[in-house]
Amino acid sequence: MRYLLTIALLWAATLAFSQSLSLTDFNQARLERQKTALLVLGGWAVANMGTGLALRGKAEGSDRYFHEMNMGWGAINLAIAGFGYWSSAKADPGSYDLLATINEQHKLQKILLFNAGLDVGYMLGGAYLIERAKNTSVKPERLRGFGQSIMLQGGFLFAFDLVTYYLHARHNGDLSPLLEGLSLNGTGLSWQLNF
């Protein structure tokens, strides 16, 4: 009887270990996707800062303001990408339990969709500035250049956020095997193991 109990406990430990490996693998893949997306955002930021710096000095009129605004957006995006990459790189994929894994996955997706909504607002704000430039005599070049830049940045960020959302959301199904056998009823939570 002791041997049977020992074998059952070893089997249960193996099952628990294999589930934690699956969680670890899922979290590792999620963190790698985040780091890749943040490298893309960082690359976009560096490109904006570099081209803005290189072209601003020779530009005139609205083009000068366009490049100035791109440098500003580039600096902010680089800070966001750098902090996000650092946070993802230091995160331990094995430290998330099942609930934390699900929460992290869905929290990131909600943030990306919220950001996509903000990006639409940026594009509308940029369009407003361009339209406003047509009806004012007070620095219309600045309004036009800033508006064009904000529309460009909003458009890129909109595409970036939606693509990043899609790349994360298509892995939601990978959580299903981790939830097999788990059921919730009015009196409690149970986990069914089939032999």
Legacy VTK file of the C-alpha trace (Angstrom):
# vtk DataFile Version 3.0
C-alpha trace
ASCII
DATASET POLYDATA
POINTS 195 float
0.000 0.000 0.000
2.874 2.387 0.788
4.352 1.751 -2.643
1.067 2.479 -4.321
0.740 5.746 -2.379
4.329 6.703 -3.263
3.721 6.032 -6.955
0.490 8.062 -6.857
2.264 11.000 -5.196
5.133 10.855 -7.693
2.656 10.798 -10.563
0.763 13.788 -9.107
4.040 15.689 -8.647
5.003 14.928 -12.253
1.618 16.167 -13.447
1.944 19.360 -11.418
5.494 19.869 -12.721
4.417 19.376 -16.329
1.634 21.942 -15.879
4.067 24.449 -14.414
6.362 23.830 -17.381
3.447 24.579 -19.694
2.717 27.787 -17.796
6.388 28.704 -17.874
6.543 28.035 -21.613
3.421 30.115 -22.227
4.755 33.015 -20.151
8.178 32.784 -21.783
6.570 33.024 -25.228
4.407 35.974 -24.094
7.409 37.831 -22.718
9.400 37.158 -25.902
6.552 38.566 -28.019
6.477 41.642 -25.783
10.230 42.153 -26.096
10.098 41.797 -29.883
7.261 44.332 -30.125
9.155 46.747 -27.895
12.258 46.413 -30.071
10.106 47.379 -33.069
8.752 50.389 -31.167
12.277 51.330 -30.089
13.512 51.050 -33.675
10.696 53.322 -34.856
11.603 55.796 -32.115
15.300 55.850 -33.017
14.441 56.239 -36.717
12.178 59.211 -35.912
14.775 60.864 -33.726
17.580 60.256 -36.218
15.741 61.442 -39.312
14.235 64.364 -37.408
17.641 65.467 -36.206
19.231 65.007 -39.632
16.506 66.763 -41.625
15.333 69.479 -39.234
18.306 71.776 -39.815
17.756 71.978 -43.576
13.966 71.974 -43.473
11.821 75.070 -43.770
8.225 75.902 -43.008
5.969 73.089 -41.878
8.653 70.468 -42.620
10.833 71.882 -39.852
8.006 71.539 -37.311
7.175 68.079 -38.654
10.704 66.875 -37.863
10.729 68.591 -34.460
7.530 66.840 -33.433
8.827 63.505 -34.725
11.908 63.892 -32.518
9.679 64.549 -29.508
7.499 61.529 -30.205
10.617 59.464 -30.816
12.026 60.369 -27.408
8.789 59.432 -25.648
8.409 56.181 -27.602
12.030 55.264 -26.892
11.482 55.780 -23.153
8.322 53.638 -23.232
10.029 50.921 -25.289
13.109 50.929 -23.069
11.154 50.667 -19.827
8.838 48.012 -21.259
11.732 45.947 -22.593
13.560 46.187 -19.263
10.413 45.082 -17.396
9.842 42.145 -19.756
13.478 41.086 -19.636
13.606 40.995 -15.836
10.267 39.162 -15.459
10.575 35.512 -14.422
8.267 33.406 -16.621
8.181 30.679 -13.957
6.858 33.010 -11.271
3.317 33.253 -12.691
0.640 30.855 -11.484
-2.352 30.055 -13.694
-4.443 33.017 -12.547
-1.546 35.467 -12.889
-0.802 34.090 -16.368
-4.379 34.640 -17.523
-4.498 38.088 -15.902
-1.218 39.205 -17.511
-2.303 37.963 -20.945
-5.649 39.760 -20.831
-4.310 42.900 -19.143
-1.808 43.371 -21.968
-4.510 42.865 -24.594
-6.787 45.422 -22.922
-3.933 47.938 -22.773
-3.201 47.443 -26.477
-6.857 47.962 -27.446
-7.107 51.052 -25.226
-3.927 52.409 -26.842
-5.402 51.778 -30.300
-8.321 54.001 -29.277
-5.886 56.695 -28.140
-4.085 56.383 -31.467
-7.313 57.188 -33.315
-7.565 60.269 -31.101
-4.009 61.255 -32.039
-4.827 60.983 -35.741
-7.986 63.058 -35.306
-6.025 65.640 -33.316
-3.425 65.802 -36.071
-6.134 66.238 -38.700
-7.637 69.032 -36.601
-4.281 70.849 -36.445
-3.864 70.576 -40.221
-7.361 71.949 -40.768
-6.792 74.695 -38.197
-3.614 75.729 -40.045
-5.762 76.640 -43.062
-7.800 79.136 -41.047
-5.251 81.025 -38.978
-2.531 83.553 -39.540
-0.712 82.649 -36.314
2.067 80.186 -37.224
0.089 78.031 -39.660
3.311 76.211 -40.663
3.765 75.019 -37.098
0.187 73.755 -36.872
0.482 71.977 -40.227
3.859 70.388 -39.407
2.796 69.291 -35.940
-0.493 67.953 -37.324
1.241 65.936 -40.037
3.641 64.465 -37.494
0.894 63.581 -35.033
-1.101 61.891 -37.801
1.963 59.882 -38.856
2.771 58.845 -35.291
-0.853 57.998 -34.540
-1.100 55.923 -37.716
2.040 53.950 -36.930
1.040 53.401 -33.302
-2.475 52.330 -34.348
-1.060 49.676 -36.678
1.570 48.689 -34.097
-0.966 48.257 -31.288
-3.412 46.261 -33.426
-0.727 43.944 -34.817
0.730 43.423 -31.340
-2.766 42.729 -29.988
-3.381 40.176 -32.741
-0.059 38.429 -32.105
-0.899 38.060 -28.414
-4.603 37.228 -28.874
-3.943 34.380 -31.275
-2.175 32.590 -28.414
-5.197 32.762 -26.088
-6.080 29.245 -27.219
-2.778 28.014 -25.805
-4.304 28.543 -22.356
-7.072 25.985 -23.004
-4.980 22.862 -22.304
-3.960 24.386 -18.985
-7.618 24.733 -18.019
-8.786 21.240 -19.074
-10.566 19.412 -16.295
-11.126 22.616 -14.336
-14.757 23.306 -13.504
-16.557 25.844 -11.396
-20.030 25.327 -10.006
-22.149 27.047 -7.391
-20.429 25.285 -4.495
-16.779 25.315 -5.480
-13.972 24.629 -7.866
-12.864 21.173 -8.944
-10.175 19.708 -11.151
-10.880 16.405 -12.821
-7.952 14.182 -13.793
-8.572 11.411 -16.305
-6.388 8.305 -16.194
LINES 1 196
195 0 1 2 3 4 5 6 7 8 9 10 11 12 13 14 15 16 17 18 19 20 21 22 23 24 25 26 27 28 29 30 31 32 33 34 35 36 37 38 39 40 41 42 43 44 45 46 47 48 49 50 51 52 53 54 55 56 57 58 59 60 61 62 63 64 65 66 67 68 69 70 71 72 73 74 75 76 77 78 79 80 81 82 83 84 85 86 87 88 89 90 91 92 93 94 95 96 97 98 99 100 101 102 103 104 105 106 107 108 109 110 111 112 113 114 115 116 117 118 119 120 121 122 123 124 125 126 127 128 129 130 131 132 133 134 135 136 137 138 139 140 141 142 143 144 145 146 147 148 149 150 151 152 153 154 155 156 157 158 159 160 161 162 163 164 165 166 167 168 169 170 171 172 173 174 175 176 177 178 179 180 181 182 183 184 185 186 187 188 189 190 191 192 193 194
